[in-house]
C-alpha cells in the first residue's frame, strides 16, 4: 500500500497535536510536521490555506482536514482505504484535548 502524502499543522505540545503525531507513529506514516508555535509562518500558512485558525490541520493527498483529532485523522485514512486497521496502542491517546482530557468523537468534529 502506497503511503499518503501528509502535511500536518500542529502545536508543539497540545493534546490534539500529540494525538495526531502518535497516530502517524502508530502507522509508521511519514509526514511533514509544521509546528505552528515554533514557526509563526507555518501558522499564517495554515490560516491562509484553511480559512480558520484552529489546529491541528492535516493535509492528506491534497485534502485538508481542519481542527481534527488523531482519531478523526485515523477514521478518514481508513475510510479512504489509505490504511489497514491497526489495533496496536499509541504512545499518546489520539483523542485528547489540550487540557489532557479524553474526548468523545462527537465533541471534536471535522
Gaussian input, Z-matrix of N, CA and C with variables (Angstrom, degrees):
# hf/3-21g

backbone

0 1
 N
 C     1     B1
 C     2     B2     1     A1
 N     3     B3     2     A2     1     D1
 C     4     B4     3     A3     2     D2
 C     5     B5     4     A4     3     D3
 N     6     B6     5     A5     4     D4
 C     7     B7     6     A6     5     D5
 C     8     B8     7     A7     6     D6
 N     9     B9     8     A8     7     D7
 C    10    B10     9     A9     8     D8
 C    11    B11    10    A10     9     D9
 N    12    B12    11    A11    10    D10
 C    13    B13    12    A12    11    D11
 C    14    B14    13    A13    12    D12
 N    15    B15    14    A14    13    D13
 C    16    B16    15    A15    14    D14
 C    17    B17    16    A16    15    D15
 N    18    B18    17    A17    16    D16
 C    19    B19    18    A18    17    D17
 C    20    B20    19    A19    18    D18
 N    21    B21    20    A20    19    D19
 C    22    B22    21    A21    20    D20
 C    23    B23    22    A22    21    D21
 N    24    B24    23    A23    22    D22
 C    25    B25    24    A24    23    D23
 C    26    B26    25    A25    24    D24
 N    27    B27    26    A26    25    D25
 C    28    B28    27    A27    26    D26
 C    29    B29    28    A28    27    D27
 N    30    B30    29    A29    28    D28
 C    31    B31    30    A30    29    D29
 C    32    B32    31    A31    30    D30
 N    33    B33    32    A32    31    D31
 C    34    B34    33    A33    32    D32
 C    35    B35    34    A34    33    D33
 N    36    B36    35    A35    34    D34
 C    37    B37    36    A36    35    D35
 C    38    B38    37    A37    36    D36
 N    39    B39    38    A38    37    D37
 C    40    B40    39    A39    38    D38
 C    41    B41    40    A40    39    D39
 N    42    B42    41    A41    40    D40
 C    43    B43    42    A42    41    D41
 C    44    B44    43    A43    42    D42
 N    45    B45    44    A44    43    D43
 C    46    B46    45    A45    44    D44
 C    47    B47    46    A46    45    D45
 N    48    B48    47    A47    46    D46
 C    49    B49    48    A48    47    D47
 C    50    B50    49    A49    48    D48
 N    51    B51    50    A50    49    D49
 C    52    B52    51    A51    50    D50
 C    53    B53    52    A52    51    D51
 N    54    B54    53    A53    52    D52
 C    55    B55    54    A54    53    D53
 C    56    B56    55    A55    54    D54
 N    57    B57    56    A56    55    D55
 C    58    B58    57    A57    56    D56
 C    59    B59    58    A58    57    D57
 N    60    B60    59    A59    58    D58
 C    61    B61    60    A60    59    D59
 C    62    B62    61    A61    60    D60
 N    63    B63    62    A62    61    D61
 C    64    B64    63    A63    62    D62
 C    65    B65    64    A64    63    D63
 N    66    B66    65    A65    64    D64
 C    67    B67    66    A66    65    D65
 C    68    B68    67    A67    66    D66
 N    69    B69    68    A68    67    D67
 C    70    B70    69    A69    68    D68
 C    71    B71    70    A70    69    D69
 N    72    B72    71    A71    70    D70
 C    73    B73    72    A72    71    D71
 C    74    B74    73    A73    72    D72
 N    75    B75    74    A74    73    D73
 C    76    B76    75    A75    74    D74
 C    77    B77    76    A76    75    D75
 N    78    B78    77    A77    76    D76
 C    79    B79    78    A78    77    D77
 C    80    B80    79    A79    78    D78
 N    81    B81    80    A80    79    D79
 C    82    B82    81    A81    80    D80
 C    83    B83    82    A82    81    D81
 N    84    B84    83    A83    82    D82
 C    85    B85    84    A84    83    D83
 C    86    B86    85    A85    84    D84
 N    87    B87    86    A86    85    D85
 C    88    B88    87    A87    86    D86
 C    89    B89    88    A88    87    D87
 N    90    B90    89    A89    88    D88
 C    91    B91    90    A90    89    D89
 C    92    B92    91    A91    90    D90
 N    93    B93    92    A92    91    D91
 C    94    B94    93    A93    92    D92
 C    95    B95    94    A94    93    D93
 N    96    B96    95    A95    94    D94
 C    97    B97    96    A96    95    D95
 C    98    B98    97    A97    96    D96
 N    99    B99    98    A98    97    D97
 C   100   B100    99    A99    98    D98
 C   101   B101   100   A100    99    D99
 N   102   B102   101   A101   100   D100
 C   103   B103   102   A102   101   D101
 C   104   B104   103   A103   102   D102
 N   105   B105   104   A104   103   D103
 C   106   B106   105   A105   104   D104
 C   107   B107   106   A106   105   D105
 N   108   B108   107   A107   106   D106
 C   109   B109   108   A108   107   D107
 C   110   B110   109   A109   108   D108
 N   111   B111   110   A110   109   D109
 C   112   B112   111   A111   110   D110
 C   113   B113   112   A112   111   D111
 N   114   B114   113   A113   112   D112
 C   115   B115   114   A114   113   D113
 C   116   B116   115   A115   114   D114
 N   117   B117   116   A116   115   D115
 C   118   B118   117   A117   116   D116
 C   119   B119   118   A118   117   D117
 N   120   B120   119   A119   118   D118
 C   121   B121   120   A120   119   D119
 C   122   B122   121   A121   120   D120
 N   123   B123   122   A122   121   D121
 C   124   B124   123   A123   122   D122
 C   125   B125   124   A124   123   D123
 N   126   B126   125   A125   124   D124
 C   127   B127   126   A126   125   D125
 C   128   B128   127   A127   126   D126
 N   129   B129   128   A128   127   D127
 C   130   B130   129   A129   128   D128
 C   131   B131   130   A130   129   D129
 N   132   B132   131   A131   130   D130
 C   133   B133   132   A132   131   D131
 C   134   B134   133   A133   132   D132
 N   135   B135   134   A134   133   D133
 C   136   B136   135   A135   134   D134
 C   137   B137   136   A136   135   D135
 N   138   B138   137   A137   136   D136
 C   139   B139   138   A138   137   D137
 C   140   B140   139   A139   138   D138
 N   141   B141   140   A140   139   D139
 C   142   B142   141   A141   140   D140
 C   143   B143   142   A142   141   D141
 N   144   B144   143   A143   142   D142
 C   145   B145   144   A144   143   D143
 C   146   B146   145   A145   144   D144
 N   147   B147   146   A146   145   D145
 C   148   B148   147   A147   146   D146
 C   149   B149   148   A148   147   D147
 N   150   B150   149   A149   148   D148
 C   151   B151   150   A150   149   D149
 C   152   B152   151   A151   150   D150
 N   153   B153   152   A152   151   D151
 C   154   B154   153   A153   152   D152
 C   155   B155   154   A154   153   D153
 N   156   B156   155   A155   154   D154
 C   157   B157   156   A156   155   D155
 C   158   B158   157   A157   156   D156
 N   159   B159   158   A158   157   D157
 C   160   B160   159   A159   158   D158
 C   161   B161   160   A160   159   D159
 N   162   B162   161   A161   160   D160
 C   163   B163   162   A162   161   D161
 C   164   B164   163   A163   162   D162
 N   165   B165   164   A164   163   D163
 C   166   B166   165   A165   164   D164
 C   167   B167   166   A166   165   D165
 N   168   B168   167   A167   166   D166
 C   169   B169   168   A168   167   D167
 C   170   B170   169   A169   168   D168
 N   171   B171   170   A170   169   D169
 C   172   B172   171   A171   170   D170
 C   173   B173   172   A172   171   D171
 N   174   B174   173   A173   172   D172
 C   175   B175   174   A174   173   D173
 C   176   B176   175   A175   174   D174
 N   177   B177   176   A176   175   D175
 C   178   B178   177   A177   176   D176
 C   179   B179   178   A178   177   D177
 N   180   B180   179   A179   178   D178
 C   181   B181   180   A180   179   D179
 C   182   B182   181   A181   180   D180
 N   183   B183   182   A182   181   D181
 C   184   B184   183   A183   182   D182
 C   185   B185   184   A184   183   D183
 N   186   B186   185   A185   184   D184
 C   187   B187   186   A186   185   D185
 C   188   B188   187   A187   186   D186
 N   189   B189   188   A188   187   D187
 C   190   B190   189   A189   188   D188
 C   191   B191   190   A190   189   D189
 N   192   B192   191   A191   190   D190
 C   193   B193   192   A192   191   D191
 C   194   B194   193   A193   192   D192
 N   195   B195   194   A194   193   D193
 C   196   B196   195   A195   194   D194
 C   197   B197   196   A196   195   D195
 N   198   B198   197   A197   196   D196
 C   199   B199   198   A198   197   D197
 C   200   B200   199   A199   198   D198
 N   201   B201   200   A200   199   D199
 C   202   B202   201   A201   200   D200
 C   203   B203   202   A202   201   D201
 N   204   B204   203   A203   202   D202
 C   205   B205   204   A204   203   D203
 C   206   B206   205   A205   204   D204
 N   207   B207   206   A206   205   D205
 C   208   B208   207   A207   206   D206
 C   209   B209   208   A208   207   D207
 N   210   B210   209   A209   208   D208
 C   211   B211   210   A210   209   D209
 C   212   B212   211   A211   210   D210
 N   213   B213   212   A212   211   D211
 C   214   B214   213   A213   212   D212
 C   215   B215   214   A214   213   D213
 N   216   B216   215   A215   214   D214
 C   217   B217   216   A216   215   D215
 C   218   B218   217   A217   216   D216
 N   219   B219   218   A218   217   D217
 C   220   B220   219   A219   218   D218
 C   221   B221   220   A220   219   D219
 N   222   B222   221   A221   220   D220
 C   223   B223   222   A222   221   D221
 C   224   B224   223   A223   222   D222
 N   225   B225   224   A224   223   D223
 C   226   B226   225   A225   224   D224
 C   227   B227   226   A226   225   D225
 N   228   B228   227   A227   226   D226
 C   229   B229   228   A228   227   D227
 C   230   B230   229   A229   228   D228
 N   231   B231   230   A230   229   D229
 C   232   B232   231   A231   230   D230
 C   233   B233   232   A232   231   D231
 N   234   B234   233   A233   232   D232
 C   235   B235   234   A234   233   D233
 C   236   B236   235   A235   234   D234
 N   237   B237   236   A236   235   D235
 C   238   B238   237   A237   236   D236
 C   239   B239   238   A238   237   D237
 N   240   B240   239   A239   238   D238
 C   241   B241   240   A240   239   D239
 C   242   B242   241   A241   240   D240
 N   243   B243   242   A242   241   D241
 C   244   B244   243   A243   242   D242
 C   245   B245   244   A244   243   D243
 N   246   B246   245   A245   244   D244
 C   247   B247   246   A246   245   D245
 C   248   B248   247   A247   246   D246
 N   249   B249   248   A248   247   D247
 C   250   B250   249   A249   248   D248
 C   251   B251   250   A250   249   D249
 N   252   B252   251   A251   250   D250
 C   253   B253   252   A252   251   D251
 C   254   B254   253   A253   252   D252
 N   255   B255   254   A254   253   D253
 C   256   B256   255   A255   254   D254
 C   257   B257   256   A256   255   D255
 N   258   B258   257   A257   256   D256
 C   259   B259   258   A258   257   D257
 C   260   B260   259   A259   258   D258
 N   261   B261   260   A260   259   D259
 C   262   B262   261   A261   260   D260
 C   263   B263   262   A262   261   D261
 N   264   B264   263   A263   262   D262
 C   265   B265   264   A264   263   D263
 C   266   B266   265   A265   264   D264
 N   267   B267   266   A266   265   D265
 C   268   B268   267   A267   266   D266
 C   269   B269   268   A268   267   D267
 N   270   B270   269   A269   268   D268
 C   271   B271   270   A270   269   D269
 C   272   B272   271   A271   270   D270
 N   273   B273   272   A272   271   D271
 C   274   B274   273   A273   272   D272
 C   275   B275   274   A274   273   D273
 N   276   B276   275   A275   274   D274
 C   277   B277   276   A276   275   D275
 C   278   B278   277   A277   276   D276
 N   279   B279   278   A278   277   D277
 C   280   B280   279   A279   278   D278
 C   281   B281   280   A280   279   D279
 N   282   B282   281   A281   280   D280
 C   283   B283   282   A282   281   D281
 C   284   B284   283   A283   282   D282
 N   285   B285   284   A284   283   D283
 C   286   B286   285   A285   284   D284
 C   287   B287   286   A286   285   D285
 N   288   B288   287   A287   286   D286
 C   289   B289   288   A288   287   D287
 C   290   B290   289   A289   288   D288
 N   291   B291   290   A290   289   D289
 C   292   B292   291   A291   290   D290
 C   293   B293   292   A292   291   D291
 N   294   B294   293   A293   292   D292
 C   295   B295   294   A294   293   D293
 C   296   B296   295   A295   294   D294
 N   297   B297   296   A296   295   D295
 C   298   B298   297   A297   296   D296
 C   299   B299   298   A298   297   D297
 N   300   B300   299   A299   298   D298
 C   301   B301   300   A300   299   D299
 C   302   B302   301   A301   300   D300
 N   303   B303   302   A302   301   D301
 C   304   B304   303   A303   302   D302
 C   305   B305   304   A304   303   D303
 N   306   B306   305   A305   304   D304
 C   307   B307   306   A306   305   D305
 C   308   B308   307   A307   306   D306
 N   309   B309   308   A308   307   D307
 C   310   B310   309   A309   308   D308
 C   311   B311   310   A310   309   D309
 N   312   B312   311   A311   310   D310
 C   313   B313   312   A312   311   D311
 C   314   B314   313   A313   312   D312
 N   315   B315   314   A314   313   D313
 C   316   B316   315   A315   314   D314
 C   317   B317   316   A316   315   D315
 N   318   B318   317   A317   316   D316
 C   319   B319   318   A318   317   D317
 C   320   B320   319   A319   318   D318
 N   321   B321   320   A320   319   D319
 C   322   B322   321   A321   320   D320
 C   323   B323   322   A322   321   D321
 N   324   B324   323   A323   322   D322
 C   325   B325   324   A324   323   D323
 C   326   B326   325   A325   324   D324
 N   327   B327   326   A326   325   D325
 C   328   B328   327   A327   326   D326
 C   329   B329   328   A328   327   D327

   B1=1.4504
   B2=1.5281
   B3=1.3279
   B4=1.4674
   B5=1.5254
   B6=1.3236
   B7=1.4681
   B8=1.5364
   B9=1.3384
   B10=1.4742
   B11=1.5326
   B12=1.3286
   B13=1.4624
   B14=1.5216
   B15=1.3358
   B16=1.4580
   B17=1.5224
   B18=1.3344
   B19=1.4609
   B20=1.5218
   B21=1.3345
   B22=1.4645
   B23=1.5216
   B24=1.3177
   B25=1.4680
   B26=1.5229
   B27=1.3371
   B28=1.4526
   B29=1.5171
   B30=1.3255
   B31=1.4630
   B32=1.5265
   B33=1.3140
   B34=1.4549
   B35=1.5178
   B36=1.3328
   B37=1.4607
   B38=1.5251
   B39=1.2778
   B40=1.4646
   B41=1.5341
   B42=1.3349
   B43=1.4590
   B44=1.5172
   B45=1.3378
   B46=1.4722
   B47=1.5334
   B48=1.3399
   B49=1.4620
   B50=1.5262
   B51=1.3264
   B52=1.4619
   B53=1.5223
   B54=1.3232
   B55=1.4574
   B56=1.5192
   B57=1.3228
   B58=1.4665
   B59=1.5261
   B60=1.3201
   B61=1.4723
   B62=1.5363
   B63=1.3461
   B64=1.4672
   B65=1.5243
   B66=1.3227
   B67=1.4633
   B68=1.5256
   B69=1.3303
   B70=1.4653
   B71=1.5240
   B72=1.3243
   B73=1.4629
   B74=1.5367
   B75=1.3174
   B76=1.4696
   B77=1.5229
   B78=1.3287
   B79=1.4589
   B80=1.5220
   B81=1.3308
   B82=1.4611
   B83=1.5357
   B84=1.3327
   B85=1.4653
   B86=1.5281
   B87=1.3123
   B88=1.4719
   B89=1.5234
   B90=1.3256
   B91=1.4561
   B92=1.5227
   B93=1.3180
   B94=1.4572
   B95=1.5191
   B96=1.3305
   B97=1.4633
   B98=1.5212
   B99=1.3158
   B100=1.4611
   B101=1.5218
   B102=1.3271
   B103=1.4578
   B104=1.5247
   B105=1.3365
   B106=1.4686
   B107=1.5201
   B108=1.3278
   B109=1.4600
   B110=1.5226
   B111=1.3199
   B112=1.4657
   B113=1.5292
   B114=1.3365
   B115=1.4605
   B116=1.5397
   B117=1.3374
   B118=1.4733
   B119=1.5309
   B120=1.3300
   B121=1.4596
   B122=1.5314
   B123=1.3279
   B124=1.4701
   B125=1.5241
   B126=1.3354
   B127=1.4662
   B128=1.5256
   B129=1.3261
   B130=1.4679
   B131=1.5273
   B132=1.3147
   B133=1.4651
   B134=1.5332
   B135=1.3344
   B136=1.4612
   B137=1.5291
   B138=1.3309
   B139=1.4689
   B140=1.5280
   B141=1.3039
   B142=1.4635
   B143=1.5261
   B144=1.3187
   B145=1.4596
   B146=1.5245
   B147=1.3536
   B148=1.4653
   B149=1.5250
   B150=1.3246
   B151=1.4525
   B152=1.5175
   B153=1.3399
   B154=1.4671
   B155=1.5301
   B156=1.3503
   B157=1.4635
   B158=1.5328
   B159=1.3261
   B160=1.4610
   B161=1.5258
   B162=1.3256
   B163=1.4557
   B164=1.5228
   B165=1.3075
   B166=1.4509
   B167=1.5251
   B168=1.3267
   B169=1.4536
   B170=1.5235
   B171=1.3120
   B172=1.4564
   B173=1.5233
   B174=1.3265
   B175=1.4633
   B176=1.5224
   B177=1.3275
   B178=1.4622
   B179=1.5224
   B180=1.3276
   B181=1.4702
   B182=1.5267
   B183=1.3399
   B184=1.4591
   B185=1.5152
   B186=1.3388
   B187=1.4577
   B188=1.5303
   B189=1.3366
   B190=1.4605
   B191=1.5228
   B192=1.3280
   B193=1.4588
   B194=1.5171
   B195=1.3220
   B196=1.4658
   B197=1.5204
   B198=1.3340
   B199=1.4619
   B200=1.5253
   B201=1.3419
   B202=1.4547
   B203=1.5265
   B204=1.3132
   B205=1.4611
   B206=1.5220
   B207=1.3164
   B208=1.4549
   B209=1.5147
   B210=1.3306
   B211=1.4596
   B212=1.5332
   B213=1.3151
   B214=1.4707
   B215=1.5268
   B216=1.3210
   B217=1.4688
   B218=1.5286
   B219=1.3319
   B220=1.4658
   B221=1.5280
   B222=1.3242
   B223=1.4674
   B224=1.5256
   B225=1.3311
   B226=1.4682
   B227=1.5275
   B228=1.3303
   B229=1.4688
   B230=1.5255
   B231=1.3162
   B232=1.4720
   B233=1.5293
   B234=1.3317
   B235=1.4718
   B236=1.5192
   B237=1.3301
   B238=1.4591
   B239=1.5358
   B240=1.3236
   B241=1.4590
   B242=1.5290
   B243=1.3368
   B244=1.4569
   B245=1.5259
   B246=1.3349
   B247=1.4627
   B248=1.5110
   B249=1.3331
   B250=1.4546
   B251=1.5189
   B252=1.3192
   B253=1.4620
   B254=1.5246
   B255=1.3174
   B256=1.4520
   B257=1.5242
   B258=1.3211
   B259=1.4586
   B260=1.5242
   B261=1.3296
   B262=1.4586
   B263=1.5257
   B264=1.3149
   B265=1.4684
   B266=1.5319
   B267=1.3230
   B268=1.4613
   B269=1.5287
   B270=1.3324
   B271=1.4630
   B272=1.5217
   B273=1.3233
   B274=1.4600
   B275=1.5229
   B276=1.3306
   B277=1.4703
   B278=1.5309
   B279=1.3325
   B280=1.4712
   B281=1.5222
   B282=1.3242
   B283=1.4601
   B284=1.5296
   B285=1.3328
   B286=1.4560
   B287=1.5227
   B288=1.3250
   B289=1.4606
   B290=1.5326
   B291=1.3070
   B292=1.4681
   B293=1.5222
   B294=1.3275
   B295=1.4655
   B296=1.5267
   B297=1.3421
   B298=1.4566
   B299=1.5151
   B300=1.3463
   B301=1.4664
   B302=1.5209
   B303=1.3302
   B304=1.4635
   B305=1.5278
   B306=1.3050
   B307=1.4624
   B308=1.5245
   B309=1.3123
   B310=1.4483
   B311=1.5111
   B312=1.3274
   B313=1.4629
   B314=1.5179
   B315=1.3145
   B316=1.4586
   B317=1.5353
   B318=1.3325
   B319=1.4682
   B320=1.5172
   B321=1.3025
   B322=1.4706
   B323=1.5191
   B324=1.3191
   B325=1.4667
   B326=1.5157
   B327=1.3337
   B328=1.4703
   B329=1.4922
   A1=108.32
   A2=116.21
   A3=120.77
   A4=109.92
   A5=115.22
   A6=120.28
   A7=109.54
   A8=116.05
   A9=119.30
   A10=111.24
   A11=115.72
   A12=122.34
   A13=107.13
   A14=116.82
   A15=120.58
   A16=110.80
   A17=114.99
   A18=122.33
   A19=106.40
   A20=115.29
   A21=119.58
   A22=110.26
   A23=115.90
   A24=123.28
   A25=106.21
   A26=115.83
   A27=122.05
   A28=111.55
   A29=115.61
   A30=121.24
   A31=108.36
   A32=115.43
   A33=120.69
   A34=112.21
   A35=117.95
   A36=118.25
   A37=115.51
   A38=120.95
   A39=122.90
   A40=110.50
   A41=116.27
   A42=120.93
   A43=113.72
   A44=116.89
   A45=119.41
   A46=109.75
   A47=116.44
   A48=120.70
   A49=111.70
   A50=116.92
   A51=120.03
   A52=110.67
   A53=116.56
   A54=120.71
   A55=112.54
   A56=117.10
   A57=120.93
   A58=109.26
   A59=117.22
   A60=120.09
   A61=111.14
   A62=116.91
   A63=121.02
   A64=111.01
   A65=116.94
   A66=121.21
   A67=110.33
   A68=116.69
   A69=119.61
   A70=110.84
   A71=116.73
   A72=121.17
   A73=110.50
   A74=116.67
   A75=122.20
   A76=111.28
   A77=116.33
   A78=121.20
   A79=112.79
   A80=117.26
   A81=122.46
   A82=111.10
   A83=115.09
   A84=121.31
   A85=110.07
   A86=117.55
   A87=119.06
   A88=109.64
   A89=115.81
   A90=120.20
   A91=109.27
   A92=115.19
   A93=121.47
   A94=107.20
   A95=116.02
   A96=122.58
   A97=108.53
   A98=116.69
   A99=121.84
   A100=108.22
   A101=115.74
   A102=122.57
   A103=109.14
   A104=115.96
   A105=121.03
   A106=112.84
   A107=117.48
   A108=121.20
   A109=109.82
   A110=115.80
   A111=120.07
   A112=113.02
   A113=116.32
   A114=120.21
   A115=109.60
   A116=117.39
   A117=120.55
   A118=113.58
   A119=117.73
   A120=119.62
   A121=111.07
   A122=116.60
   A123=119.90
   A124=110.50
   A125=117.48
   A126=120.33
   A127=110.06
   A128=116.53
   A129=120.40
   A130=110.69
   A131=116.57
   A132=121.48
   A133=110.08
   A134=116.45
   A135=121.18
   A136=110.95
   A137=116.33
   A138=120.29
   A139=110.45
   A140=117.62
   A141=120.80
   A142=111.31
   A143=117.58
   A144=121.33
   A145=112.44
   A146=116.87
   A147=119.32
   A148=113.72
   A149=117.17
   A150=120.48
   A151=113.49
   A152=117.28
   A153=120.36
   A154=108.70
   A155=118.04
   A156=121.46
   A157=115.75
   A158=118.82
   A159=120.53
   A160=111.75
   A161=115.60
   A162=120.67
   A163=108.80
   A164=116.45
   A165=130.56
   A166=112.72
   A167=113.32
   A168=122.29
   A169=105.78
   A170=115.83
   A171=120.77
   A172=108.62
   A173=115.35
   A174=120.55
   A175=108.43
   A176=115.39
   A177=121.83
   A178=108.08
   A179=115.91
   A180=121.46
   A181=111.79
   A182=116.45
   A183=121.56
   A184=115.45
   A185=118.73
   A186=122.28
   A187=108.12
   A188=116.67
   A189=121.82
   A190=110.69
   A191=115.55
   A192=122.89
   A193=106.21
   A194=117.33
   A195=119.98
   A196=111.58
   A197=114.24
   A198=122.54
   A199=110.41
   A200=116.91
   A201=122.09
   A202=112.67
   A203=114.96
   A204=122.79
   A205=108.52
   A206=116.05
   A207=120.09
   A208=111.90
   A209=116.03
   A210=121.19
   A211=110.93
   A212=117.09
   A213=120.84
   A214=111.13
   A215=116.95
   A216=119.98
   A217=109.20
   A218=116.78
   A219=120.36
   A220=110.06
   A221=117.29
   A222=121.65
   A223=110.58
   A224=116.75
   A225=120.90
   A226=110.63
   A227=116.86
   A228=120.84
   A229=111.24
   A230=117.28
   A231=121.05
   A232=111.04
   A233=116.99
   A234=121.46
   A235=111.86
   A236=116.56
   A237=120.87
   A238=112.13
   A239=116.92
   A240=120.92
   A241=112.97
   A242=115.87
   A243=120.18
   A244=112.52
   A245=116.53
   A246=123.21
   A247=109.40
   A248=115.05
   A249=121.03
   A250=105.93
   A251=117.41
   A252=122.98
   A253=110.86
   A254=114.57
   A255=122.98
   A256=106.14
   A257=117.97
   A258=121.51
   A259=112.98
   A260=117.64
   A261=120.36
   A262=109.47
   A263=117.65
   A264=120.19
   A265=110.76
   A266=115.18
   A267=120.34
   A268=108.97
   A269=115.10
   A270=120.49
   A271=112.05
   A272=116.92
   A273=123.68
   A274=106.52
   A275=119.02
   A276=119.88
   A277=111.22
   A278=116.27
   A279=119.54
   A280=113.00
   A281=117.32
   A282=120.15
   A283=109.75
   A284=115.75
   A285=122.24
   A286=109.03
   A287=116.40
   A288=119.46
   A289=110.78
   A290=116.09
   A291=120.86
   A292=113.26
   A293=117.37
   A294=119.80
   A295=111.11
   A296=116.37
   A297=120.76
   A298=113.60
   A299=117.34
   A300=121.16
   A301=110.40
   A302=115.75
   A303=121.25
   A304=108.41
   A305=116.29
   A306=122.14
   A307=109.92
   A308=116.58
   A309=121.61
   A310=108.27
   A311=117.28
   A312=122.19
   A313=113.55
   A314=117.42
   A315=120.60
   A316=112.40
   A317=117.12
   A318=119.41
   A319=112.86
   A320=117.66
   A321=121.57
   A322=107.16
   A323=116.13
   A324=121.07
   A325=112.02
   A326=113.97
   A327=121.40
   A328=110.62
   D1=128.27
   D2=179.75
   D3=-73.21
   D4=136.44
   D5=-179.76
   D6=-75.67
   D7=138.22
   D8=179.12
   D9=-71.17
   D10=157.09
   D11=173.28
   D12=-84.55
   D13=121.26
   D14=-173.96
   D15=-129.67
   D16=131.62
   D17=169.55
   D18=-123.79
   D19=130.11
   D20=-176.62
   D21=-122.98
   D22=127.20
   D23=174.74
   D24=-96.39
   D25=107.46
   D26=-170.45
   D27=-130.06
   D28=158.34
   D29=171.74
   D30=-89.85
   D31=160.86
   D32=-177.42
   D33=-60.92
   D34=-46.32
   D35=-171.41
   D36=-136.30
   D37=8.11
   D38=179.40
   D39=-64.48
   D40=145.09
   D41=179.27
   D42=-55.78
   D43=-43.11
   D44=178.75
   D45=-58.66
   D46=-46.50
   D47=-177.94
   D48=-66.86
   D49=-40.96
   D50=176.94
   D51=-62.00
   D52=-36.81
   D53=178.17
   D54=-65.72
   D55=-39.81
   D56=177.10
   D57=-64.84
   D58=-45.77
   D59=178.48
   D60=-61.12
   D61=-41.45
   D62=179.05
   D63=-62.87
   D64=-38.35
   D65=177.52
   D66=-62.37
   D67=-47.26
   D68=-179.75
   D69=-61.96
   D70=-37.30
   D71=178.10
   D72=-66.54
   D73=-44.13
   D74=-179.84
   D75=-54.76
   D76=-41.91
   D77=-177.59
   D78=-96.97
   D79=4.95
   D80=-178.92
   D81=53.14
   D82=46.96
   D83=-179.44
   D84=-94.92
   D85=122.81
   D86=173.82
   D87=-72.41
   D88=145.00
   D89=179.76
   D90=-156.97
   D91=159.43
   D92=173.39
   D93=-94.19
   D94=120.30
   D95=-178.24
   D96=-96.59
   D97=111.03
   D98=178.13
   D99=-106.00
   D100=92.84
   D101=-177.47
   D102=-72.32
   D103=112.23
   D104=-174.22
   D105=-79.94
   D106=-9.76
   D107=175.86
   D108=-87.23
   D109=-46.72
   D110=-179.05
   D111=-72.20
   D112=-26.24
   D113=-177.85
   D114=-133.19
   D115=97.79
   D116=-179.50
   D117=-58.39
   D118=-24.81
   D119=176.52
   D120=-63.28
   D121=-35.81
   D122=176.81
   D123=-66.41
   D124=-37.96
   D125=177.40
   D126=-63.28
   D127=-45.62
   D128=178.02
   D129=-60.62
   D130=-42.16
   D131=178.53
   D132=-61.02
   D133=-44.23
   D134=179.31
   D135=-60.13
   D136=-47.08
   D137=-179.10
   D138=-63.08
   D139=-42.47
   D140=178.44
   D141=-64.01
   D142=-39.92
   D143=-176.39
   D144=-76.94
   D145=-29.93
   D146=-174.56
   D147=-107.02
   D148=-19.80
   D149=-177.44
   D150=77.70
   D151=11.75
   D152=-179.20
   D153=-151.62
   D154=158.92
   D155=-172.49
   D156=-98.78
   D157=0.89
   D158=-173.89
   D159=-87.24
   D160=142.25
   D161=178.66
   D162=-126.08
   D163=163.81
   D164=3.83
   D165=-74.72
   D166=151.65
   D167=169.33
   D168=-123.53
   D169=133.19
   D170=-175.64
   D171=-130.53
   D172=123.73
   D173=176.41
   D174=-100.56
   D175=124.80
   D176=-178.58
   D177=-124.18
   D178=114.67
   D179=-179.59
   D180=48.68
   D181=41.37
   D182=175.85
   D183=88.64
   D184=-4.84
   D185=178.72
   D186=-102.09
   D187=124.85
   D188=-177.55
   D189=-94.90
   D190=123.76
   D191=172.93
   D192=-103.15
   D193=126.52
   D194=-174.83
   D195=-111.18
   D196=144.20
   D197=175.89
   D198=50.43
   D199=59.07
   D200=-173.49
   D201=-117.25
   D202=157.02
   D203=172.20
   D204=-95.78
   D205=168.77
   D206=174.50
   D207=-60.66
   D208=-36.88
   D209=178.23
   D210=-60.76
   D211=-42.72
   D212=179.54
   D213=-68.20
   D214=-36.67
   D215=177.29
   D216=-65.40
   D217=-43.24
   D218=178.81
   D219=-60.92
   D220=-45.56
   D221=179.27
   D222=-57.80
   D223=-44.44
   D224=179.25
   D225=-62.61
   D226=-48.70
   D227=-177.72
   D228=-61.37
   D229=-40.01
   D230=177.82
   D231=-66.92
   D232=-44.19
   D233=-179.21
   D234=-63.07
   D235=-31.89
   D236=-179.51
   D237=-85.42
   D238=-2.22
   D239=-179.11
   D240=74.09
   D241=22.26
   D242=-178.13
   D243=-91.38
   D244=-8.57
   D245=178.31
   D246=-140.42
   D247=156.74
   D248=166.02
   D249=-106.98
   D250=137.10
   D251=-175.50
   D252=-52.58
   D253=133.60
   D254=179.12
   D255=-127.89
   D256=119.88
   D257=-177.80
   D258=-93.79
   D259=9.33
   D260=176.68
   D261=-62.07
   D262=147.97
   D263=177.40
   D264=-69.80
   D265=156.43
   D266=175.67
   D267=-100.07
   D268=162.96
   D269=179.77
   D270=-74.17
   D271=-14.60
   D272=-179.87
   D273=-150.96
   D274=143.89
   D275=178.87
   D276=-57.67
   D277=137.41
   D278=-175.54
   D279=-88.52
   D280=2.82
   D281=179.51
   D282=-138.04
   D283=59.77
   D284=-178.67
   D285=-125.62
   D286=131.17
   D287=-178.36
   D288=-78.19
   D289=-177.09
   D290=-176.43
   D291=-68.70
   D292=-16.15
   D293=176.72
   D294=-85.03
   D295=-8.90
   D296=-179.30
   D297=93.33
   D298=4.17
   D299=-179.49
   D300=-89.42
   D301=138.44
   D302=176.05
   D303=-69.36
   D304=140.80
   D305=-179.08
   D306=-115.75
   D307=154.27
   D308=171.34
   D309=-84.46
   D310=149.85
   D311=-176.46
   D312=-49.97
   D313=-37.50
   D314=-175.31
   D315=-76.76
   D316=-12.13
   D317=-178.14
   D318=-83.25
   D319=-15.23
   D320=-177.99
   D321=-135.94
   D322=84.64
   D323=-171.79
   D324=-88.17
   D325=153.88
   D326=176.88
   D327=-69.64

